[in-house]
């Protein structure tokens, strides 16, 4: 850290940051003072000192309260990150006192969570019971953003066109925004077309996606990796994609398909796990893009804490070619 940066860090007061965030959230110095049990004049003084520290105005003060200047909006974003980081620090350190010996923040897409992670994380937890894993489900683009922004230590998602085909390297680079990321291959799945058992395609062994475009589609979130791939394939085929219904869960999708509201695309193992939801058939999708690789993503695998690297090595063992 440069001397100027070190000096700035010493001059920033955490209590002032907390009060600044409170004022921004409530839009009033008076209301913030009431919530934080401090005199309004003391809050105003701290805000003035904070503006002097950063050498710019942070708030527009008016009779109805306060609003943020552009600089204030920037500081609010960073202040929330700092305070959130401190909360996480406190929480994790208290867990060490309770016997926890590590903490991994992990985001993953639905395909990974439904198909593979229950067994893989369960096995890891049995071997490392003192390591706590916080797992959140997000769409693949949001998983990448979380890792790039530092709100997740690692992520598991489908990279689509960002994946470098045929690479034999254990760790490969990609970029999310302006942030370089690394990925390692985790698992592979294959998309299938799910149809009612009496549908015209039900007895087929495989089908090209161009044929599927003749029917309405029941899909997951518009930003999901499957939806994005379908839209790209439909555009390449020069055919409209009729996504009539969008749902947020696999069982809802299967029930919609079972009731004749369209066809859907699911990973093969996810469909197997949904066995019993309706009278449905799975037909292999013959397009090359239907074979997908799920990858573990991090900013820098070598810089991860030891406990997180243990989990990565468990998920992506050296020389593994599992599918």
C-alpha positions as CSV (number, residue, x, y, z in Angstrom):
1,X,0.0,0.0,0.0
2,X,1.4,3.4,-0.9
3,X,1.9,6.0,1.8
4,X,-1.0,8.2,0.4
5,X,-3.3,5.2,0.5
6,X,-2.2,4.2,4.0
7,X,-2.8,7.8,5.2
8,X,-6.3,7.9,3.7
9,X,-7.2,4.6,5.3
10,X,-6.1,6.0,8.7
11,X,-8.2,9.1,8.3
12,X,-11.4,7.2,7.4
13,X,-13.5,6.6,10.5
14,X,-15.8,3.5,10.5
15,X,-18.4,5.1,12.7
16,X,-18.6,8.0,10.3
17,X,-19.1,5.5,7.4
18,X,-21.9,3.8,9.4
19,X,-23.6,7.1,10.0
20,X,-23.2,8.1,6.4
21,X,-24.9,4.9,5.2
22,X,-27.7,5.4,7.7
23,X,-28.3,9.0,6.5
24,X,-28.3,7.8,2.9
25,X,-30.8,5.0,3.7
26,X,-33.2,7.2,5.6
27,X,-32.7,10.4,3.5
28,X,-32.5,12.5,6.7
29,X,-29.8,13.4,9.2
30,X,-32.5,13.7,11.9
31,X,-34.0,10.2,11.3
32,X,-30.5,8.7,11.1
33,X,-29.6,10.3,14.4
34,X,-32.7,8.8,16.0
35,X,-32.0,5.3,14.6
36,X,-28.4,5.4,15.7
37,X,-29.1,7.0,19.1
38,X,-26.8,10.0,18.6
39,X,-27.4,13.7,18.5
40,X,-28.2,15.2,15.0
41,X,-25.5,17.8,15.5
42,X,-22.9,15.0,16.1
43,X,-24.1,13.2,12.9
44,X,-23.8,16.5,10.9
45,X,-20.3,17.1,12.3
46,X,-19.1,13.6,11.4
47,X,-20.5,14.0,7.8
48,X,-18.7,17.4,7.5
49,X,-15.5,15.8,8.7
50,X,-16.0,12.9,6.2
51,X,-16.4,15.4,3.3
52,X,-13.3,17.2,4.4
53,X,-11.4,13.9,4.4
54,X,-12.4,13.0,0.9
55,X,-12.2,16.7,-0.2
56,X,-15.5,16.8,-1.9
57,X,-19.2,17.2,-1.2
58,X,-21.1,14.0,-0.5
59,X,-24.6,15.2,0.2
60,X,-27.0,17.9,-1.1
61,X,-28.7,19.3,2.0
62,X,-32.1,20.8,1.6
63,X,-35.3,21.4,3.7
64,X,-36.7,18.0,3.0
65,X,-33.6,16.1,3.9
66,X,-30.5,15.1,2.0
67,X,-29.7,13.5,-1.4
68,X,-26.5,12.1,-2.7
69,X,-24.0,13.8,-4.9
70,X,-22.2,11.7,-7.6
71,X,-19.3,11.3,-5.2
72,X,-21.7,10.4,-2.4
73,X,-23.2,7.6,-4.5
74,X,-19.7,6.2,-5.1
75,X,-18.8,6.4,-1.4
76,X,-22.1,4.7,-0.5
77,X,-21.2,1.7,-2.7
78,X,-17.8,1.4,-1.2
79,X,-18.9,2.0,2.4
80,X,-21.5,-0.7,2.2
81,X,-18.8,-3.1,0.9
82,X,-16.5,-2.2,3.7
83,X,-19.1,-2.6,6.4
84,X,-20.4,-5.8,4.9
85,X,-16.8,-7.1,4.9
86,X,-16.4,-6.2,8.6
87,X,-19.7,-8.0,9.4
88,X,-18.4,-11.1,7.6
89,X,-15.1,-10.8,9.4
90,X,-16.8,-10.7,12.8
91,X,-19.1,-13.6,11.9
92,X,-16.3,-15.8,10.6
93,X,-14.0,-15.1,13.6
94,X,-16.8,-15.9,16.0
95,X,-17.3,-19.2,14.2
96,X,-13.6,-20.0,14.8
97,X,-14.3,-19.6,18.5
98,X,-17.2,-22.1,18.1
99,X,-14.9,-24.7,16.4
100,X,-15.3,-23.8,12.7
101,X,-12.0,-23.9,10.9
102,X,-12.8,-22.3,7.6
103,X,-15.5,-20.5,5.6
104,X,-16.2,-20.8,1.8
105,X,-18.5,-18.4,0.0
106,X,-19.8,-20.2,-3.1
107,X,-22.3,-19.3,-5.8
108,X,-23.6,-21.9,-8.3
109,X,-26.2,-22.2,-11.1
110,X,-29.2,-24.4,-10.8
111,X,-27.8,-27.2,-13.1
112,X,-24.8,-27.7,-10.7
113,X,-26.9,-27.5,-7.6
114,X,-29.5,-30.0,-8.8
115,X,-27.3,-32.5,-10.5
116,X,-24.0,-32.7,-8.7
117,X,-23.4,-30.5,-5.7
118,X,-25.5,-32.3,-3.1
119,X,-23.4,-35.4,-3.3
120,X,-20.1,-33.6,-3.8
121,X,-20.6,-31.1,-1.0
122,X,-22.0,-33.9,1.2
123,X,-18.8,-36.0,0.8
124,X,-16.6,-32.9,1.4
125,X,-18.6,-32.0,4.5
126,X,-18.1,-35.5,5.9
127,X,-14.4,-35.2,5.5
128,X,-14.1,-31.6,6.7
129,X,-16.9,-31.0,9.2
130,X,-15.3,-27.9,10.6
131,X,-15.4,-26.0,7.2
132,X,-18.5,-24.0,6.7
133,X,-19.9,-23.6,3.1
134,X,-22.3,-20.8,2.2
135,X,-23.9,-21.7,-1.1
136,X,-26.3,-19.5,-3.1
137,X,-28.1,-20.3,-6.3
138,X,-27.7,-17.7,-9.1
139,X,-27.9,-17.6,-12.9
140,X,-24.5,-18.3,-14.6
141,X,-23.8,-14.6,-15.6
142,X,-24.5,-13.6,-12.0
143,X,-22.2,-16.3,-10.7
144,X,-19.4,-14.8,-12.8
145,X,-20.2,-11.3,-11.6
146,X,-20.2,-12.4,-8.0
147,X,-16.7,-13.9,-8.3
148,X,-15.4,-10.9,-10.2
149,X,-16.8,-8.5,-7.6
150,X,-15.5,-10.6,-4.7
151,X,-18.9,-11.4,-3.1
152,X,-18.2,-15.1,-3.8
153,X,-14.8,-16.9,-3.4
154,X,-15.6,-19.5,-6.0
155,X,-18.5,-20.1,-8.5
156,X,-19.8,-23.0,-10.5
157,X,-21.5,-22.2,-13.8
158,X,-21.8,-22.9,-17.5
159,X,-19.4,-20.6,-19.4
160,X,-20.9,-21.1,-22.9
161,X,-18.9,-19.3,-25.6
162,X,-16.3,-18.1,-23.0
163,X,-15.1,-21.7,-22.6
164,X,-11.9,-22.6,-24.5
165,X,-12.7,-25.8,-26.3
166,X,-10.2,-28.7,-26.0
167,X,-7.9,-27.0,-23.5
168,X,-5.8,-29.5,-21.5
169,X,-4.6,-26.9,-18.9
170,X,-5.8,-27.4,-15.4
171,X,-6.5,-23.7,-15.0
172,X,-7.6,-21.4,-17.9
173,X,-8.1,-17.7,-18.0
174,X,-11.2,-15.7,-19.0
175,X,-12.4,-12.2,-18.3
176,X,-15.6,-10.9,-16.7
177,X,-16.0,-7.2,-17.4
178,X,-12.4,-6.0,-16.8
179,X,-11.6,-8.6,-14.1
180,X,-9.5,-11.6,-15.2
181,X,-10.9,-14.9,-13.9
182,X,-9.7,-18.5,-13.9
183,X,-11.7,-21.6,-14.4
184,X,-11.3,-25.4,-14.0
185,X,-13.6,-28.0,-15.5
186,X,-15.9,-29.6,-13.0
187,X,-18.6,-31.7,-14.6
188,X,-20.3,-32.3,-18.0
189,X,-24.0,-32.7,-18.8
190,X,-26.1,-33.0,-21.9
191,X,-29.3,-31.2,-22.7
192,X,-32.4,-33.2,-23.6
193,X,-35.8,-32.2,-24.9
194,X,-38.5,-33.0,-22.4
195,X,-41.9,-33.8,-24.1
196,X,-45.2,-35.4,-23.0
197,X,-45.1,-39.2,-23.5
198,X,-47.7,-39.0,-26.3
199,X,-46.0,-36.2,-28.2
200,X,-44.9,-36.7,-31.8
201,X,-41.2,-36.6,-30.7
202,X,-41.6,-38.9,-27.8
203,X,-40.3,-42.1,-29.6
204,X,-37.3,-40.3,-31.2
205,X,-33.8,-41.1,-29.9
206,X,-32.5,-37.7,-30.8
207,X,-33.7,-34.5,-32.4
208,X,-32.1,-31.3,-33.7
209,X,-33.1,-28.1,-32.0
210,X,-34.3,-26.6,-35.3
211,X,-37.2,-29.2,-35.2
212,X,-38.0,-28.3,-31.7
213,X,-38.6,-24.7,-32.8
214,X,-41.9,-25.8,-34.3
215,X,-43.5,-26.0,-30.8
216,X,-43.9,-23.6,-27.9
217,X,-41.2,-23.7,-25.3
218,X,-41.5,-23.8,-21.5
219,X,-38.2,-22.3,-20.2
220,X,-36.4,-21.3,-17.1
221,X,-35.3,-17.7,-16.3
222,X,-34.6,-15.5,-19.4
223,X,-31.0,-15.1,-18.2
224,X,-30.3,-18.7,-17.6
225,X,-27.5,-20.4,-19.7
226,X,-30.1,-22.7,-21.3
227,X,-32.3,-19.8,-22.3
228,X,-29.4,-17.8,-23.7
229,X,-28.2,-20.9,-25.7
230,X,-31.7,-21.5,-27.1
231,X,-32.1,-17.9,-28.2
232,X,-28.7,-18.0,-29.9
233,X,-29.5,-21.3,-31.7
234,X,-32.9,-20.0,-32.8
235,X,-31.3,-16.8,-34.2
236,X,-28.7,-18.9,-36.1
237,X,-31.5,-21.1,-37.5
238,X,-33.4,-18.0,-38.6
239,X,-36.5,-19.1,-36.7
240,X,-38.5,-17.5,-33.9
241,X,-38.3,-18.9,-30.4
242,X,-41.7,-19.2,-28.9
243,X,-41.0,-19.0,-25.2
244,X,-44.6,-18.9,-24.0
245,X,-44.0,-19.7,-20.3
246,X,-41.1,-19.0,-18.0
247,X,-40.8,-20.7,-14.6
248,X,-38.2,-20.7,-11.8
249,X,-38.0,-24.4,-10.9
250,X,-37.5,-27.7,-12.7
251,X,-40.6,-29.4,-11.2
252,X,-42.8,-26.4,-12.4
253,X,-41.3,-26.8,-15.9
254,X,-42.1,-30.5,-16.0
255,X,-45.6,-30.0,-14.8
256,X,-46.2,-27.4,-17.5
257,X,-44.9,-29.7,-20.1
258,X,-46.9,-32.6,-18.8
259,X,-50.1,-30.5,-19.2
260,X,-49.3,-29.8,-22.9
261,X,-48.1,-26.2,-22.6
262,X,-44.9,-26.7,-24.6
263,X,-41.6,-28.5,-24.7
264,X,-38.6,-27.8,-22.5
265,X,-34.8,-28.3,-22.4
266,X,-33.2,-29.8,-19.3
267,X,-29.8,-31.3,-18.4
268,X,-30.1,-35.1,-18.7
269,X,-29.2,-35.9,-15.1
270,X,-31.6,-33.2,-13.8
271,X,-34.4,-34.9,-15.8
272,X,-33.5,-38.3,-14.3
273,X,-33.7,-36.8,-10.8
274,X,-37.2,-35.3,-11.7
275,X,-38.5,-38.8,-12.4
276,X,-42.1,-39.2,-11.4
277,X,-43.1,-35.6,-12.2
278,X,-45.7,-36.2,-14.9
279,X,-45.7,-38.6,-17.8
280,X,-42.8,-37.4,-19.8
281,X,-40.0,-38.5,-22.1
282,X,-36.5,-37.2,-22.7
283,X,-35.2,-37.0,-26.2
284,X,-31.4,-36.3,-26.8
285,X,-30.7,-33.0,-28.4
286,X,-28.3,-33.7,-31.3
287,X,-26.8,-30.1,-31.5
288,X,-23.1,-29.7,-30.5
289,X,-24.0,-26.9,-28.0
290,X,-26.2,-29.4,-26.1
291,X,-23.1,-30.9,-24.5
292,X,-22.1,-28.5,-21.8
293,X,-19.3,-28.2,-19.3
294,X,-19.8,-26.8,-15.8
295,X,-16.7,-25.1,-14.5
296,X,-15.4,-23.9,-11.1
297,X,-14.4,-20.2,-11.4
298,X,-12.2,-18.0,-9.2
299,X,-10.2,-14.9,-9.4
300,X,-7.0,-16.7,-8.7
301,X,-7.0,-20.3,-7.5
302,X,-3.5,-20.1,-6.0
303,X,-4.5,-17.0,-3.9
304,X,-7.5,-18.7,-2.4
305,X,-7.5,-19.5,1.4
306,X,-6.3,-23.1,2.2
307,X,-9.9,-24.2,3.1
308,X,-11.3,-23.0,-0.2
309,X,-8.5,-24.7,-2.1
310,X,-9.3,-27.9,-0.3
311,X,-12.9,-27.7,-1.7
312,X,-11.7,-26.8,-5.2
313,X,-9.4,-29.8,-5.2
314,X,-12.2,-32.0,-4.0
315,X,-14.5,-30.7,-6.8
316,X,-11.8,-30.8,-9.5
317,X,-9.3,-33.5,-8.6
318,X,-6.1,-33.5,-10.6
319,X,-6.4,-35.7,-13.7
320,X,-10.1,-36.2,-13.2
321,X,-12.2,-36.9,-16.3
322,X,-15.5,-37.6,-14.6
323,X,-18.8,-36.6,-16.2
